Amino acid sequence: MGQPLNSSATNPFLTVYDAGGGSLVRGAARRFADADGTGALNLKDMAFSADGSKVAVADASAGTRLLNTGDLSDAAEGYRALPAGAVASAVAFGGDGKYIARGASATGSTPDLLVQPADPADATAPLEFAFEGSLDGYRVAPRGLEWAADGSRLFAVTTNAAGSQYWLHIIQPPAVQYDTRFTGGLTHSPAQAAAGEPLAVRGKLEQDGPAPAEPLKVRATRTDANGTHDLGTFTVKDDGTFTVLDEPGLVGDATYRVSYLGDLTHRPAEDVTTTVSVGKAPTSIALTAPEEGSLSTGVEITGTFTAQGKALPERAVLKVTRTDRLGTGTLSSVTVAADGTFTINDLPRTRGDAGYTVSWPGDDLHGASSASATVYVRR
């Protein structure tokens, strides 16, 4: 029997009863707070080992505690800590004594469920599950784990953050899980990634065993100068290939990490990464100029400015220079219209060839561009 932590029980108790006779006989009892009141039990779930010699406790404050049933003292060897950021919410031993399931509340790719050997001395890596989505739930519900009596299946109930929706997962133990692996590394296209432009990162995930009932899914993140960003999940095709779609938003190196966290019948795969150099998005200027102009009527040049990637925060302002036999001078700048067009009107100062150059210096996310045209000026 365990008492939940509450305002009336700031140092709740845990106790064991012998149910072997005709009536319950109370045995050992324990409280966990120290002299300063810290370390109190925050009970979410508890379970007896298959042989009854141990009690595992899901303590939201301390993780998974393993206690000796006789006196509720700490077992000589306990389980490793849950992953950083995971808060214990459930625990269950398999009926055959082989495995223990430890449930938790965690966010993102941090595992919410670990299935591992019941013997804490067994260093076999646990089978990990991260529930994060509208089809899976977001965390293991308190007391949300139970094994079939023969240990052949684990039943796991997950819930959303508000605790108002529930999902049931039926999981096979690690002994019948199949291996998965990423092969061939990751590639990307286009070869030169640009800020604000679509980028495809491709790879392949191989899996052993029979074809899954539902397509496998991989999860991807991008790490850049602004931190790590979750890109979501992407479906693996029948041939094992997958494509991660993204639009990197910063110039510089972007590291893509793809993970497969396992499912009901497949073990997780070791993550695969690639680093992509993201450059500035290209811009271009196109000019339409007459072959000839005159000193009296002037010269009119029209053009179009195009910027790929993210939209410019403001309309581009273009620099215009004119070069003739008297030298080079800067004319009035022109502002590009909303549709990308612009017009330059000039009264030349001398006869002969006049070269016009229109340029834009670029910004943090877009490259510079320029274009030139030559007009013969008559009297």
C-alpha positions as a printed NumPy array, in Angstrom:
array([[  0.   ,   0.   ,   0.   ],
       [  1.269,   3.45 ,  -0.877],
       [  0.035,   6.883,   0.08 ],
       [  0.019,   9.635,  -2.558],
       [  1.808,  12.892,  -1.856],
       [ -0.619,  15.697,  -0.956],
       [ -0.938,  18.747,   1.252],
       [ -2.178,  16.581,   4.132],
       [  0.553,  13.98 ,   3.637],
       [  3.833,  15.755,   2.979],
       [  5.813,  12.653,   3.986],
       [  3.632,   9.765,   2.772],
       [  4.245,   6.153,   3.715],
       [  4.71 ,   2.851,   1.918],
       [  3.855,  -0.447,   3.62 ],
       [  3.637,  -4.144,   2.781],
       [  0.863,  -6.573,   3.769],
       [  1.053, -10.36 ,   3.879],
       [ -2.011, -11.657,   2.042],
       [ -1.148, -15.352,   2.414],
       [ -3.464, -16.068,   5.326],
       [ -7.084, -15.496,   6.001],
       [ -6.565, -11.83 ,   6.817],
       [ -4.067,  -9.146,   5.907],
       [ -1.03 ,  -8.847,   8.18 ],
       [  0.849,  -5.576,   8.043],
       [  4.607,  -5.847,   7.673],
       [  7.331,  -3.308,   7.034],
       [  6.522,   0.378,   6.558],
       [  8.705,   3.254,   5.422],
       [  8.703,   7.001,   4.915],
       [ 11.36 ,   8.666,   2.786],
       [ 11.734,  12.326,   3.847],
       [ 14.923,  13.278,   5.696],
       [ 15.212,  15.458,   8.769],
       [ 14.796,  18.568,   6.624],
       [ 11.638,  17.221,   5.013],
       [ 13.211,  16.669,   1.594],
       [ 13.158,  13.437,  -0.392],
       [  9.545,  12.556,   0.367],
       [  7.934,   9.836,  -1.716],
       [  5.891,  11.09 ,  -4.7  ],
       [  4.179,   7.805,  -5.49 ],
       [  2.778,   7.191,  -8.991],
       [  2.838,   3.382,  -9.143],
       [  4.346,   0.278,  -7.53 ],
       [  4.757,  -3.383,  -8.411],
       [  6.039,  -6.654,  -6.882],
       [  8.715,  -8.615,  -8.707],
       [  7.633, -12.035,  -9.99 ],
       [  9.102, -13.805,  -6.958],
       [  7.762, -11.216,  -4.511],
       [ 11.185, -10.389,  -3.114],
       [ 11.33 ,  -6.86 ,  -4.445],
       [  9.016,  -3.872,  -4.747],
       [  9.595,  -1.367,  -7.549],
       [  8.203,   2.109,  -6.975],
       [  7.614,   4.795,  -9.61 ],
       [  8.562,   7.902,  -7.65 ],
       [  8.064,  11.156,  -9.561],
       [ 10.758,  12.733,  -7.396],
       [ 13.407,  10.006,  -7.421],
       [ 12.697,   7.839, -10.479],
       [ 12.376,   4.055, -10.158],
       [ 13.13 ,   2.866,  -6.627],
       [ 13.864,  -0.827,  -6.025],
       [ 13.183,  -1.971,  -2.474],
       [ 13.464,  -5.22 ,  -0.534],
       [  9.987,  -6.492,   0.292],
       [ 10.93 ,  -7.732,   3.78 ],
       [ 11.879,  -4.372,   5.276],
       [ 11.455,  -1.91 ,   2.378],
       [ 15.147,  -1.08 ,   2.505],
       [ 16.878,  -0.055,  -0.719],
       [ 17.958,  -3.038,  -2.799],
       [ 21.71 ,  -3.602,  -3.017],
       [ 21.612,  -2.75 ,  -6.708],
       [ 18.978,  -0.512,  -8.264],
       [ 18.046,   0.438, -11.8  ],
       [ 19.834,   3.107, -13.76 ],
       [ 18.268,   6.55 , -13.716],
       [ 15.584,   7.372, -16.247],
       [ 16.7  ,   9.556, -19.178],
       [ 17.205,  13.224, -18.331],
       [ 13.87 ,  15.024, -18.426],
       [ 11.771,  11.875, -17.834],
       [  9.6  ,  11.78 , -14.699],
       [  8.549,   8.339, -13.426],
       [  4.833,   7.583, -13.787],
       [  4.393,   3.784, -13.885],
       [  6.176,   0.473, -13.299],
       [  5.33 ,  -3.199, -13.944],
       [  7.15 ,  -6.549, -13.732],
       [  6.532,  -9.269, -16.284],
       [  4.733, -12.32 , -14.919],
       [  7.579, -14.564, -16.027],
       [ 10.115, -12.445, -14.14 ],
       [ 12.232, -11.585, -17.189],
       [ 11.446,  -7.935, -17.743],
       [ 10.439,  -4.735, -16.038],
       [  8.663,  -1.856, -17.767],
       [  9.272,   1.674, -16.506],
       [  6.923,   4.406, -17.678],
       [  7.529,   8.13 , -17.564],
       [  6.32 ,  11.551, -18.6  ],
       [  8.755,  13.19 , -21.038],
       [  8.739,  15.563, -23.998],
       [ 10.136,  15.398, -27.522],
       [ 12.387,  12.456, -28.333],
       [ 13.113,  11.647, -24.667],
       [ 11.836,   8.091, -24.01 ],
       [  8.577,   7.727, -22.087],
       [  8.882,   3.942, -21.715],
       [ 11.819,   1.621, -21.03 ],
       [ 11.508,  -2.161, -21.212],
       [ 14.558,  -3.938, -19.819],
       [ 15.69 ,  -7.037, -17.923],
       [ 14.187,  -7.246, -14.458],
       [ 17.601,  -8.043, -12.998],
       [ 19.232,  -4.646, -12.366],
       [ 22.655,  -6.256, -12.758],
       [ 21.875,  -7.079, -16.398],
       [ 23.44 ,  -4.265, -18.442],
       [ 21.484,  -5.061, -21.639],
       [ 20.359,  -1.79 , -23.198],
       [ 16.642,  -1.165, -22.592],
       [ 14.077,  -1.023, -25.343],
       [ 12.98 ,   2.626, -25.464],
       [  9.782,   4.235, -26.727],
       [  9.086,   7.942, -27.146],
       [  5.391,   8.79 , -27.413],
       [  4.941,  12.187, -29.006],
       [  1.995,  12.669, -31.301],
       [ -1.742,  12.666, -31.832],
       [ -1.687,   8.953, -32.74 ],
       [  0.485,   7.788, -29.834],
       [ -0.226,  10.015, -26.851],
       [  2.467,  12.039, -25.146],
       [  3.399,  10.172, -21.946],
       [  2.711,   6.982, -20.02 ],
       [ -0.273,   7.496, -17.747],
       [  0.205,   6.971, -13.991],
       [ -0.297,   3.233, -13.255],
       [ -0.554,   2.797, -17.032],
       [  1.508,  -0.409, -17.401],
       [  0.527,  -4.08 , -17.051],
       [  1.973,  -7.335, -18.413],
       [  0.169, -10.396, -19.639],
       [  0.475, -13.129, -17.029],
       [  2.952, -15.099, -19.151],
       [  5.079, -12.036, -19.946],
       [  4.369, -12.264, -23.679],
       [  2.877,  -8.793, -24.019],
       [  3.019,  -5.447, -22.28 ],
       [ -0.065,  -3.231, -22.203],
       [  0.784,   0.46 , -22.001],
       [ -1.712,   3.295, -21.645],
       [ -0.558,   6.747, -22.737],
       [ -2.294,  10.074, -22.295],
       [ -2.091,  13.667, -23.448],
       [ -0.657,  16.483, -21.354],
       [ -4.085,  17.331, -19.947],
       [ -4.88 ,  13.713, -19.051],
       [ -8.155,  13.889, -20.988],
       [ -7.386,  11.392, -23.781],
       [ -5.932,   7.892, -23.675],
       [ -4.265,   5.435, -26.074],
       [ -3.58 ,   1.712, -25.589],
       [ -0.357,   0.163, -26.914],
       [  0.348,  -3.579, -26.952],
       [  4.086,  -4.193, -26.957],
       [  6.135,  -7.347, -27.313],
       [  9.139,  -7.814, -25.008],
       [ 12.675,  -7.291, -26.323],
       [ 13.269, -11.001, -26.915],
       [ 10.981, -10.887, -29.959],
       [ 11.95 ,  -7.449, -31.21 ],
       [ 13.662,  -7.113, -34.593],
       [ 16.739,  -5.021, -35.325],
       [ 16.752,  -1.871, -37.472],
       [ 19.627,   0.153, -38.905],
       [ 20.312,   3.183, -41.09 ],
       [ 22.418,   2.342, -44.148],
       [ 24.318,   4.492, -46.614],
       [ 24.292,   7.691, -44.573],
       [ 22.273,  10.774, -45.503],
       [ 22.289,  12.763, -48.737],
       [ 20.628,  16.063, -49.575],
       [ 19.393,  18.029, -52.548],
       [ 19.882,  20.549, -53.952],
       [ 23.64 ,  20.216, -53.556],
       [ 23.881,  23.862, -52.465],
       [ 21.289,  24.509, -49.776],
       [ 19.946,  28.057, -49.515],
       [ 18.285,  29.809, -46.6  ],
       [ 14.521,  29.802, -46.988],
       [ 14.604,  27.342, -49.884],
       [ 13.215,  23.753, -49.751],
       [ 15.803,  21.115, -48.844],
       [ 15.373,  17.351, -49.   ],
       [ 17.5  ,  15.069, -46.78 ],
       [ 17.289,  11.419, -47.848],
       [ 18.322,   8.137, -46.275],
       [ 17.445,   4.489, -45.881],
       [ 16.286,   2.457, -42.886],
       [ 16.582,  -1.322, -43.029],
       [ 14.542,  -3.556, -40.725],
       [ 14.67 ,  -7.25 , -39.946],
       [ 11.681,  -9.516, -39.547],
       [  8.369,  -9.462, -41.392],
       [  7.026,  -6.352, -43.056],
       [  5.39 ,  -4.056, -40.492],
       [  1.618,  -3.702, -40.406],
       [  2.024,   0.064, -40.647],
       [  4.882,   2.033, -42.283],
       [  7.809,   2.836, -40.019],
       [  8.412,   6.49 , -39.176],
       [ 11.638,   8.356, -38.482],
       [ 12.011,  11.586, -36.532],
       [ 14.339,  14.385, -37.623],
       [ 15.883,  17.457, -36.019],
       [ 17.942,  20.356, -37.368],
       [ 20.599,  22.023, -35.218],
       [ 21.842,  25.454, -36.287],
       [ 23.058,  28.637, -34.64 ],
       [ 19.628,  29.113, -33.058],
       [ 19.566,  25.689, -31.375],
       [ 17.864,  22.388, -32.141],
       [ 14.536,  22.315, -33.99 ],
       [ 12.16 ,  19.336, -34.174],
       [ 11.168,  18.745, -37.797],
       [  8.566,  16.064, -37.012],
       [  8.17 ,  12.51 , -38.277],
       [  8.531,  11.179, -41.822],
       [  7.225,   7.931, -43.304],
       [  9.594,   5.185, -44.435],
       [  8.625,   3.727, -47.82 ],
       [  8.349,   0.006, -48.539],
       [ 11.91 ,  -0.032, -49.922],
       [ 13.241,   1.565, -46.717],
       [ 13.888,   5.019, -48.161],
       [ 12.651,   8.207, -46.545],
       [ 12.824,  11.936, -47.241],
       [ 13.05 ,  14.676, -44.627],
       [ 11.724,  17.989, -45.967],
       [ 12.88 ,  21.286, -44.476],
       [ 13.494,  24.958, -45.176],
       [ 16.594,  26.021, -43.227],
       [ 16.229,  29.571, -42.033],
       [ 19.827,  30.569, -41.292],
       [ 23.037,  30.844, -43.3  ],
       [ 25.775,  28.553, -41.973],
       [ 26.104,  24.909, -40.972],
       [ 22.916,  22.956, -40.233],
       [ 23.232,  19.461, -38.754],
       [ 20.39 ,  17.062, -39.483],
       [ 19.878,  14.111, -37.13 ],
       [ 17.477,  11.311, -38.042],
       [ 16.302,   8.849, -35.383],
       [ 14.247,   5.707, -35.351],
       [ 12.922,   5.168, -31.84 ],
       [ 11.435,   1.712, -32.363],
       [  7.86 ,   0.506, -32.42 ],
       [  5.875,  -2.463, -31.17 ],
       [  8.091,  -5.   , -32.942],
       [ 11.335,  -3.167, -33.825],
       [ 14.28 ,  -2.042, -31.744],
       [ 15.558,   1.542, -32.107],
       [ 18.316,   2.261, -34.627],
       [ 21.486,   4.22 , -33.961],
       [ 20.979,   7.829, -35.055],
       [ 22.451,   9.067, -38.331],
       [ 23.565,  12.675, -38.982],
       [ 24.785,  14.925, -41.759],
       [ 25.926,  18.552, -41.778],
       [ 24.741,  20.801, -44.599],
       [ 26.327,  24.134, -45.473],
       [ 23.463,  26.59 , -46.011],
       [ 24.243,  29.577, -48.212],
       [ 22.405,  32.733, -49.081],
       [ 19.411,  32.472, -51.393],
       [ 20.163,  33.739, -54.908],
       [ 18.782,  36.957, -56.367],
       [ 18.785,  38.179, -59.959],
       [ 18.236,  41.357, -61.94 ],
       [ 17.044,  41.391, -65.564],
       [ 17.153,  44.594, -67.663],
       [ 15.308,  45.623, -70.813],
       [ 17.014,  48.616, -72.431],
       [ 16.646,  50.328, -75.846],
       [ 19.5  ,  50.186, -78.293],
       [ 19.494,  53.982, -78.625],
       [ 18.434,  57.055, -76.687],
       [ 18.859,  60.789, -77.089],
       [ 20.023,  63.769, -75.09 ],
       [ 16.65 ,  65.397, -75.535],
       [ 14.206,  62.575, -74.823],
       [ 16.367,  60.592, -72.44 ],
       [ 16.678,  56.852, -71.799],
       [ 14.13 ,  54.56 , -70.17 ],
       [ 15.213,  51.15 , -68.876],
       [ 12.839,  48.647, -67.293],
       [ 13.758,  45.598, -65.289],
       [ 12.771,  42.838, -62.91 ],
       [ 14.314,  41.937, -59.548],
       [ 13.824,  38.388, -58.248],
       [ 14.767,  37.061, -54.806],
       [ 14.454,  33.397, -53.891],
       [ 14.168,  32.062, -50.338],
       [ 12.475,  34.026, -47.58 ],
       [ 10.542,  37.136, -48.567],
       [ 12.457,  40.373, -48.102],
       [ 11.37 ,  42.356, -45.031],
       [ 11.199,  45.493, -47.199],
       [ 11.185,  46.219, -50.916],
       [ 14.653,  46.132, -52.422],
       [ 16.319,  49.435, -53.245],
       [ 18.644,  49.146, -56.24 ],
       [ 21.779,  51.185, -56.903],
       [ 22.109,  52.597, -60.421],
       [ 25.347,  53.824, -61.984],
       [ 26.039,  55.279, -65.455],
       [ 29.372,  55.135, -67.233],
       [ 30.032,  57.288, -70.315],
       [ 33.037,  59.026, -71.904],
       [ 32.973,  61.595, -69.102],
       [ 33.334,  58.989, -66.371],
       [ 31.155,  57.051, -63.923],
       [ 28.461,  58.534, -61.744],
       [ 25.747,  57.27 , -59.416],
       [ 22.155,  58.004, -60.358],
       [ 19.102,  58.048, -58.108],
       [ 18.309,  54.666, -56.549],
       [ 15.116,  52.892, -57.588],
       [ 12.734,  50.957, -55.344],
       [ 11.395,  47.675, -56.659],
       [  7.625,  47.444, -56.9  ],
       [  5.61 ,  44.722, -55.162],
       [  5.592,  42.63 , -58.347],
       [  9.403,  42.856, -58.673],
       [  9.474,  45.397, -61.521],
       [ 11.24 ,  48.75 , -61.672],
       [ 11.869,  51.585, -64.148],
       [ 14.926,  53.824, -64.616],
       [ 14.566,  57.19 , -66.409],
       [ 17.734,  59.115, -67.201],
       [ 18.775,  62.196, -69.187],
       [ 22.269,  61.37 , -70.509],
       [ 24.893,  64.088, -70.307],
       [ 26.855,  63.295, -73.462],
       [ 26.694,  61.471, -76.743],
       [ 28.073,  57.99 , -77.32 ],
       [ 27.798,  54.729, -75.44 ],
       [ 26.318,  54.953, -71.954],
       [ 26.614,  51.852, -69.752],
       [ 24.024,  51.402, -67.004],
       [ 24.662,  49.028, -64.084],
       [ 21.933,  48.117, -61.61 ],
       [ 22.962,  46.296, -58.412],
       [ 21.657,  45.103, -55.06 ],
       [ 24.092,  44.399, -52.154],
       [ 22.19 ,  41.488, -50.626],
       [ 21.297,  40.953, -46.959],
       [ 21.805,  38.332, -44.237],
       [ 19.827,  35.682, -46.141],
       [ 20.124,  36.741, -49.792],
       [ 23.083,  37.083, -52.125],
       [ 23.997,  40.201, -54.105],
       [ 23.143,  40.589, -57.784],
       [ 23.725,  43.022, -60.639],
       [ 23.002,  43.523, -64.33 ],
       [ 24.244,  45.904, -67.005],
       [ 23.039,  47.343, -70.313],
       [ 24.585,  49.704, -72.872],
       [ 22.626,  52.39 , -74.767],
       [ 23.991,  54.51 , -77.636],
       [ 23.043,  58.132, -77.002],
       [ 22.453,  60.451, -79.942],
       [ 21.925,  64.178, -80.017]])
